[in-house]
Amino acid sequence: MSVERPRAATIEDVAQVAGVSRAAVSKVLRDAYGVSDAMRERVTAAMTQLNYRPRIAARAMRGRTYTLGIELPDLANHFFARIARGATGALEGTPYQLIIAPAEAGSREGLRALEALVDRQVDGVIAVSPRVDEAGLERISASVPVVMFGRHDTSDRYDVVAGDDASGAKAAMRHLLGLGHQHIAHLTLQESGAHEPFPHGVRLHEYEAAMAAAGLTGNAVVWRTDEGETPSYGVVRRMLEAGTPVTAVFAAHDELAFGAMRAAAEAGVPLAVVGYDDVPMASHPALGLTTVHQPGEAMGARAVQMLLERFAGRTEPAREIFDVELKVRTSAGAPPA
């Protein structure tokens, strides 16, 4: 015996419950100009009551799906979670929903995730994969509005949200040098290059510049690691066991810094560590990571706002660089006497 499924609510049902016309419901769904707050509230309440879900395929045929895509290169990185949380919060009260597309670190994987979002006919994309090449980004942005997260170059095709990586890296190095450290290593990812317009590239460049300005070029050393706390732990542990003269590490982001701290603790070596991003765990009293704070939630929200501005008709590229701040805690002390 077959069980008949309940009939899905239609736009006509919503109009009847809300006491408005079908055209009015359609305007609310399209976030059309001129819809009053009272009208939006009535229609939204009716949709909730009826559990009405507009068909994505039908939306796409009308030219809009009311979905935004965000590509994240590493779901284990807590800073990226803060970006996503800010983006989701900025969509409250709008008809848009966020689709998260995870991608492994690297240009090819990031581009594949972006292309998958475009194939799903999202209305806009937030790309948190700084190493996707310029040609790939411009190809994507030719078909859908794009906000690039973290790039330090310019383009007339896409918008940019980034932190002030140069200022943050300078503050981290100024702190370590001011404590008296002369043997400072920079812990960064395998592919980072000092002349690239990506966050880790800028941080690496400022590390090298600070060491040179202090007359310590001969002491500069870059430790390369794969993404994540465990690989960075392995790299730093091997360096400490080999008898490195390094007394301080400036890590390209907090997950790498946590690995360095664990390696130093297990080896019994007083290694000063400074991170970058200020993820929630950094302020835990048991860790006390000195790190550069980036306002991840605000940056994610601004990226969403930029896409909404594009939908509203803005055509000129926008670029916003957020201030950062060094949070001094207990992980970085003076070098041993």
C-alpha distance (Angstrom), angle and dihedral (degrees) to the residues before:
residue distance angle dihedral
M1 . . .
S2 3.79 . .
V3 3.77 121.4 .
E4 3.76 114.8 -137.0
R5 3.78 112.9 -129.0
P6 3.79 116.5 -128.5
R7 3.77 113.1 -101.0
A8 3.81 113.7 -100.4
A9 3.79 114.5 -117.7
T10 3.78 116.1 -102.6
I11 3.76 133.0 -150.5
E12 3.82 87.8 -102.5
D13 3.82 89.8 57.6
V14 3.80 90.3 51.8
A15 3.80 91.4 49.7
Q16 3.80 91.5 50.9
V17 3.81 95.2 49.2
A18 3.81 92.2 44.6
G19 3.80 91.8 46.0
V20 3.78 93.6 -127.0
S21 3.77 136.8 108.9
R22 3.78 125.4 -84.7
A23 3.81 87.7 -114.8
A24 3.80 90.3 56.7
V25 3.81 91.3 53.7
S26 3.78 89.3 48.9
K27 3.81 90.4 52.7
V28 3.80 91.4 52.8
L29 3.80 90.9 49.2
R30 3.79 90.5 50.2
D31 3.82 92.0 44.4
A32 3.78 85.4 -128.3
Y33 3.78 122.7 -172.4
G34 3.80 115.7 -91.1
V35 3.81 99.6 30.5
S36 3.81 108.9 140.5
D37 3.80 123.0 -133.8
A38 3.80 90.0 -117.9
M39 3.80 91.6 53.6
R40 3.79 92.2 47.5
E41 3.81 91.3 50.1
R42 3.82 93.1 50.3
V43 3.77 93.6 48.6
T44 3.81 93.5 43.5
A45 3.82 90.7 50.3
A46 3.82 90.4 51.1
M47 3.80 92.2 49.4
T48 3.81 90.0 51.0
Q49 3.81 92.0 48.3
L50 3.80 92.1 50.4
N51 3.80 95.4 37.6
Y52 3.79 86.8 -125.8
R53 3.80 115.6 -176.3
P54 3.82 116.4 -174.3
R55 3.77 112.0 -132.8
I56 3.80 110.8 -106.8
A57 3.78 91.9 -147.4
A58 3.78 91.0 55.5
R59 3.78 91.0 48.2
A60 3.77 91.2 51.1
M61 3.80 90.7 52.9
R62 3.81 88.4 55.0
G63 3.80 88.8 51.7
R64 3.80 101.0 -102.6
T65 3.81 135.0 74.5
Y66 3.81 99.2 -177.5
T67 3.79 90.8 -129.8
L68 3.79 128.8 119.6
G69 3.78 123.0 -160.5
I70 3.79 126.2 -143.1
E71 3.80 120.3 -169.9
L72 3.81 115.4 -152.2
P73 3.82 119.9 -171.4
D74 3.81 97.0 -157.8
L75 3.81 123.7 22.7
A76 3.82 90.7 -170.1
N77 3.81 91.4 63.9
H78 3.81 106.6 95.9
F79 3.79 92.9 -154.5
F80 3.80 90.2 63.8
A81 3.81 88.5 52.2
R82 3.81 88.3 56.6
I83 3.79 90.3 52.3
A84 3.80 90.9 51.5
R85 3.81 91.3 47.1
G86 3.79 91.2 53.3
A87 3.79 91.9 47.4
T88 3.80 92.1 50.1
G89 3.78 92.0 48.9
A90 3.81 91.4 52.3
L91 3.81 89.8 57.6
E92 3.80 94.4 59.0
G93 3.79 109.7 120.0
T94 3.82 93.0 20.0
P95 3.81 127.9 99.1
Y96 3.81 90.8 -120.0
Q97 3.79 128.6 106.2
L98 3.79 129.4 -163.4
I99 3.80 124.1 -121.8
I100 3.82 115.5 -162.5
A101 3.79 117.9 -148.8
P102 3.82 112.9 -169.9
A103 3.77 118.1 -151.1
E104 3.76 132.6 -179.8
A105 3.78 116.3 -115.6
G106 3.78 114.0 -82.8
S107 3.77 140.2 73.2
R108 3.80 99.0 -93.0
E109 3.81 96.5 48.3
G110 3.81 92.9 44.8
L111 3.78 92.4 51.0
R112 3.80 91.0 48.5
A113 3.81 90.5 54.0
L114 3.80 91.4 49.7
E115 3.78 91.7 49.5
A116 3.82 90.1 49.7
L117 3.81 89.5 55.3
V118 3.78 91.8 50.1
D119 3.81 89.6 49.3
R120 3.82 87.9 56.6
Q121 3.82 86.7 57.6
V122 3.79 96.8 -119.1
D123 3.78 113.2 178.0
G124 3.80 94.3 -130.5
V125 3.79 141.6 1.0
I126 3.80 134.8 -137.5
A127 3.79 107.1 -159.3
V128 3.81 115.8 -157.8
S129 3.79 94.9 176.9
P130 3.79 106.2 99.0
R131 3.81 94.0 -176.8
V132 3.81 96.2 63.1
D133 3.79 103.9 117.2
E134 3.79 122.9 -108.3
A135 3.81 94.3 -113.3
G136 3.81 91.6 53.3
L137 3.79 92.5 48.6
E138 3.77 93.3 48.7
R139 3.80 90.7 49.0
I140 3.81 90.4 53.2
S141 3.81 93.4 44.2
A142 3.79 90.8 52.9
S143 3.81 88.9 69.6
V144 3.82 103.4 32.0
P145 3.84 136.8 16.7
V146 3.81 110.8 -92.4
V147 3.79 133.0 -162.8
M148 3.79 110.8 -162.7
F149 3.77 114.0 -149.9
G150 3.80 117.3 -145.3
R151 3.79 104.5 -2.1
H152 3.79 118.8 136.9
D153 3.77 99.2 -161.0
T154 3.80 127.4 82.8
S155 3.77 133.6 -115.0
D156 3.79 135.8 174.6
R157 3.82 89.3 -144.9
Y158 3.82 104.4 60.5
D159 3.80 141.3 26.2
V160 3.81 124.4 -115.3
V161 3.80 134.8 -142.9
A162 3.81 116.7 -179.0
G163 3.76 143.9 149.6
D164 3.79 121.5 -115.1
D165 3.80 93.5 -97.1
A166 3.80 94.4 171.2
S167 3.80 92.2 55.1
G168 3.80 92.6 44.3
A169 3.80 95.1 50.2
K170 3.80 91.2 46.7
A171 3.81 90.1 52.9
A172 3.81 92.0 49.7
M173 3.79 92.7 50.4
R174 3.80 93.7 42.9
H175 3.81 88.4 55.0
L176 3.82 94.6 50.8
L177 3.78 94.1 43.8
G178 3.79 90.3 47.1
L179 3.79 89.6 55.6
G180 3.80 88.2 58.4
H181 3.79 101.4 -102.7
Q182 3.80 115.4 150.6
H183 3.80 100.3 167.4
I184 3.82 102.9 62.4
A185 3.80 123.7 161.0
H186 3.78 125.5 -158.3
L187 3.80 112.7 -138.8
T188 3.80 110.4 -156.4
L189 3.79 143.1 145.7
Q190 3.80 124.6 -73.0
E191 3.79 96.8 -109.5
S192 3.82 99.9 43.3
G193 3.81 114.9 123.5
A194 3.80 125.3 -168.5
H195 3.81 92.9 -134.7
E196 3.82 97.1 50.2
P197 3.84 121.8 105.3
F198 3.81 92.8 -127.4
P199 3.83 127.9 107.7
H200 3.80 96.5 -105.1
G201 3.78 91.1 44.0
V202 3.80 91.5 54.0
R203 3.82 91.3 47.2
L204 3.80 91.1 50.3
H205 3.80 91.2 49.0
E206 3.81 92.3 51.6
Y207 3.82 91.1 47.7
E208 3.80 91.1 54.8
A209 3.80 91.7 44.3
A210 3.82 92.4 50.7
M211 3.80 92.7 49.4
A212 3.80 90.7 48.8
A213 3.81 92.7 47.9
A214 3.82 89.1 52.2
G215 3.80 91.4 51.3
L216 3.80 90.7 -112.5
T217 3.79 101.8 115.9
G218 3.79 90.3 124.4
N219 3.81 89.8 57.6
A220 3.80 95.4 49.5
V221 3.80 113.8 115.1
V222 3.80 130.7 170.6
W223 3.79 118.3 -150.6
R224 3.80 113.0 -157.3
T225 3.77 123.2 -150.5
D226 3.78 141.7 167.0
E227 3.80 117.7 -109.3
G228 3.80 119.8 -71.7
E229 3.79 143.1 38.4
T230 3.81 96.8 -79.6
P231 3.83 97.3 55.1
S232 3.81 91.6 44.9
Y233 3.80 90.0 49.9
G234 3.80 89.6 54.6
V235 3.79 93.9 49.3
V236 3.81 95.0 48.5
R237 3.81 93.4 43.0
R238 3.82 90.5 54.5
M239 3.80 91.3 48.8
L240 3.79 92.5 50.2
E241 3.78 92.3 47.4
A242 3.81 89.1 51.3
G243 3.82 89.6 58.1
T244 3.80 100.7 -109.1
P245 3.83 114.4 -173.5
V246 3.83 89.2 -138.0
T247 3.82 112.7 126.3
A248 3.81 98.5 175.9
V249 3.81 138.5 35.0
F250 3.79 128.0 -156.3
A251 3.81 104.1 -160.2
A252 3.79 121.5 -155.5
H253 3.82 90.8 -131.0
D254 3.79 139.6 -0.5
E255 3.82 98.7 -98.6
L256 3.80 88.5 59.7
A257 3.80 90.3 45.3
F258 3.81 91.3 54.7
G259 3.80 89.4 54.7
A260 3.80 90.6 51.1
M261 3.80 91.6 49.5
R262 3.80 92.3 50.9
A263 3.82 91.6 49.0
A264 3.80 92.0 50.6
A265 3.80 92.8 46.7
E266 3.80 93.0 50.7
A267 3.80 92.2 45.4
G268 3.80 92.4 47.4
V269 3.81 91.7 -125.8
P270 3.85 120.6 142.9
L271 3.81 96.2 -128.9
A272 3.81 118.7 169.3
V273 3.82 111.3 -138.4
V274 3.81 130.9 -167.1
G275 3.79 121.4 -176.9
Y276 3.78 137.8 -172.0
D277 3.85 133.3 -122.7
D278 3.83 101.8 30.2
V279 3.80 98.7 -122.6
P280 3.83 115.1 -166.6
M281 3.82 94.6 -96.4
A282 3.81 91.1 57.0
S283 3.81 91.7 77.0
H284 3.80 94.7 49.5
P285 3.82 107.7 123.7
A286 3.81 91.3 -128.3
L287 3.81 90.2 58.4
G288 3.80 106.9 27.2
L289 3.79 93.2 -176.1
T290 3.78 115.0 -166.6
T291 3.77 102.5 -139.7
V292 3.79 146.5 150.8
H293 3.79 111.0 -95.5
Q294 3.80 118.7 -136.7
P295 3.84 118.8 -174.4
G296 3.81 94.7 -124.1
E297 3.80 97.0 172.2
A298 3.80 93.1 49.6
M299 3.79 91.1 46.9
G300 3.81 92.1 50.9
A301 3.80 91.0 48.3
R302 3.80 91.6 49.9
A303 3.80 91.0 51.7
V304 3.81 89.6 56.1
Q305 3.80 91.0 46.8
M306 3.79 89.9 53.7
L307 3.80 90.9 55.1
L308 3.81 91.3 48.5
E309 3.80 88.7 50.8
R310 3.80 89.2 53.5
F311 3.81 90.4 52.0
A312 3.80 88.7 50.7
G313 3.79 90.8 57.2
R314 3.79 109.3 -87.3
T315 3.81 109.9 147.2
E316 3.81 103.5 171.5
P317 3.84 115.3 91.8
A318 3.81 115.7 -105.7
R319 3.79 127.5 -150.1
E320 3.81 127.7 -174.3
I321 3.79 126.5 -179.2
F322 3.81 115.6 -164.1
D323 3.79 123.4 -144.1
V324 3.81 117.1 -114.2
E325 3.80 131.2 -156.8
L326 3.80 134.6 -153.6
K327 3.81 111.0 -122.8
V328 3.79 107.7 -155.2
R329 3.79 113.5 -151.6
T330 3.82 133.7 148.0
S331 3.81 105.2 -71.5
A332 3.80 95.3 87.9
G333 3.77 120.1 56.7
A334 3.80 133.7 156.8
P335 3.80 119.1 -68.5
P336 3.81 119.1 -94.4
A337 3.79 113.3 -82.0
